[in-house]
Amino acid sequence: MLMDVLIIRGSSEARGRMCKRAIASSVLVMISVLLVFSNNPGSAKILNNPSGKPWSDYRLVIIKHELKLYFYKGKDIVKAFPVAIGRNPGDKLEVGDMRTPEGNFYIEKIHDSRNWVHDFKDGNGPIKGAYGPYFFRLYTGVDRTCSGKAWKGIGIHGTHDPTLIGKTVTEGCIRLHNEDLEDLRKYIRVGIPVSILP
């Protein structure tokens, strides 16, 4: 399923091929499971994380080509939100490539980012509130990425410019409308799984 840990060893090319197959397989399995659930209500179960402890019923799935974040509770899509993602298409391969990494991650930390600033290098200087009210930091270690590389500083956050939501404009993070982020914050906890798909 989408919440399973994706651990792939080998060359980067082999990892990439295997990751693409694993993601495609995860999507097909998820569609199949949803079809089964729709014909057999009440058959959903909580999946386990690698430690054996049950995850929360909640999970997030970001589908990059749709520019959408789906918020699930169990088998049900509770809400869908438009997002902005990395400026460049494809999986993240190196620092600064303006791509959003693909893989099966989880929320590592929740920050109050209202007073954070960021310089977008667009001539406007540092912008206060660039990350909106919250920054959900993702664990994007080598054991979770399709690229087989670890990344730092990747998260789900708000924006100072709502006109950019629904576009490919970020440096790699996932950006939402601030009101959507506030809505999600009511449910989000550390450890919630986050899958980012092509």
C-alpha positions in Angstrom: 0.0 0.0 0.0 1.0 3.6 -0.2 1.9 3.7 3.5 4.4 0.8 3.3 8.0 1.6 3.7 9.8 1.6 0.4 13.4 0.2 0.9 15.3 -0.4 -2.3 18.9 -1.2 -2.5 21.2 -1.3 -5.5 22.4 1.1 -8.2 20.6 4.5 -8.6 19.2 3.4 -12.0 17.9 0.1 -10.5 16.4 2.0 -7.5 14.7 4.4 -9.8 13.2 1.6 -12.0 12.1 -0.3 -8.9 10.7 2.8 -7.2 8.6 3.7 -10.3 7.3 0.1 -10.4 6.6 0.2 -6.6 4.7 3.5 -6.9 2.7 2.3 -9.9 2.0 -1.0 -8.0 0.9 1.0 -4.9 -1.5 3.1 -6.9 -3.0 0.0 -8.5 -3.3 -1.7 -5.2 -4.9 1.4 -3.7 -7.5 1.5 -6.5 -8.2 -2.2 -6.0 -8.5 -1.8 -2.3 -10.9 1.2 -2.7 -13.0 -0.9 -5.1 -13.1 -3.8 -2.6 -14.0 -1.4 0.3 -16.8 0.3 -1.8 -18.3 -3.2 -2.3 -17.6 -4.4 1.3 -18.0 -1.5 3.8 -16.4 -1.9 7.2 -13.5 -4.0 5.9 -10.8 -1.4 6.3 -7.9 -2.0 8.7 -5.2 0.2 10.1 -1.9 -0.5 8.5 1.2 -0.8 10.7 4.5 1.1 10.5 7.8 -0.7 10.6 8.0 -0.5 14.4 4.8 -2.6 14.5 2.7 0.2 16.2 -0.4 1.2 14.3 -0.3 4.5 12.4 -3.1 6.9 12.8 -6.0 6.4 10.5 -4.9 9.6 8.7 -2.5 9.9 5.8 -1.7 12.4 3.1 -1.1 11.5 -0.6 0.3 14.2 -2.9 -0.1 13.5 -6.6 2.3 15.8 -8.4 0.8 15.7 -11.9 -2.6 16.6 -10.5 -1.2 19.4 -8.2 -3.4 17.9 -5.4 -3.0 16.8 -1.8 -5.5 14.2 -0.7 -6.3 13.8 3.0 -7.4 10.3 3.9 -9.1 8.9 7.0 -8.8 5.2 6.6 -10.1 4.3 3.1 -11.9 7.5 2.6 -10.7 10.7 1.0 -11.9 13.4 3.5 -10.6 16.4 1.6 -8.6 17.3 -1.4 -6.5 20.5 -1.6 -4.8 22.2 -4.5 -1.0 22.6 -4.0 2.1 24.1 -5.5 5.1 21.8 -6.1 8.6 22.0 -7.4 9.3 24.2 -10.3 10.9 21.4 -12.3 9.3 18.1 -13.2 10.5 14.7 -12.1 11.9 13.3 -8.9 14.4 15.2 -6.9 18.0 14.2 -7.8 20.2 16.9 -6.3 20.1 19.8 -3.9 18.8 23.0 -5.6 17.2 21.2 -8.6 13.8 22.7 -7.7 12.1 19.3 -7.8 9.7 17.7 -5.2 11.0 14.4 -4.0 9.0 11.2 -4.5 8.6 8.4 -2.0 6.8 7.3 1.1 7.6 9.7 3.9 6.1 10.8 7.2 5.7 14.0 9.2 8.8 14.4 11.4 8.0 17.7 13.1 5.4 20.5 13.1 6.7 24.0 13.3 4.9 27.3 13.9 6.4 29.2 10.9 4.4 32.5 11.1 7.6 34.5 11.8 9.9 32.6 9.4 11.4 34.5 6.5 12.6 33.3 3.1 14.4 35.0 0.3 13.1 33.7 -3.0 16.0 35.3 -4.9 13.4 37.2 -7.0 14.7 40.7 -6.1 12.1 41.2 -3.3 14.4 40.2 -0.5 13.4 38.2 2.6 9.6 37.7 2.9 8.1 37.3 6.4 5.4 34.8 6.5 6.6 33.0 3.3 5.8 29.6 4.8 2.4 30.5 6.2 1.3 29.5 9.6 2.8 26.0 9.8 5.6 23.9 8.3 5.1 20.1 8.4 8.7 18.9 8.2 8.9 15.5 6.3 11.3 12.8 7.0 12.8 12.2 3.6 15.7 9.8 4.4 17.4 7.5 2.0 15.2 4.6 3.2 12.1 6.5 2.0 13.0 8.2 -1.3 12.7 6.9 -4.8 16.0 8.5 -5.7 17.8 6.7 -2.9 19.1 10.0 -1.6 18.3 11.8 1.6 16.9 15.3 1.6 16.7 18.0 4.2 14.3 20.9 4.6 11.4 19.4 2.6 8.0 20.0 4.0 4.3 20.9 3.5 3.6 24.6 4.4 1.5 27.6 3.6 2.2 30.6 1.4 2.6 34.4 1.3 1.2 34.4 -2.3 -2.0 32.4 -2.8 -2.0 33.1 -6.5 0.8 30.6 -6.9 -1.1 27.6 -5.5 -1.9 25.1 -8.3 1.4 25.8 -10.1 4.9 24.4 -10.3 6.8 27.1 -8.6 8.4 25.9 -5.4 12.0 25.0 -4.6 10.8 21.4 -3.7 8.3 21.8 -0.9 4.6 21.4 -1.1 2.7 24.6 -0.6 -1.0 25.1 0.3 -3.4 27.9 0.8 -3.0 29.0 4.5 -6.6 28.3 5.3 -6.3 24.8 3.9 -3.1 24.3 6.0 -5.0 25.5 9.1 -7.8 23.1 8.3 -5.3 20.2 8.0 -3.5 21.2 11.2 -6.5 20.1 13.3 -5.7 16.5 12.2 -2.0 16.4 11.6 0.3 14.7 14.1 3.9 13.7 14.0 4.3 10.3 12.4 1.4 10.6 9.9 2.4 9.0 6.6 2.8 11.2 3.5 3.2 9.7 0.0 4.4 11.8 -2.8 3.7 10.3 -6.2 4.6 11.5 -9.7 
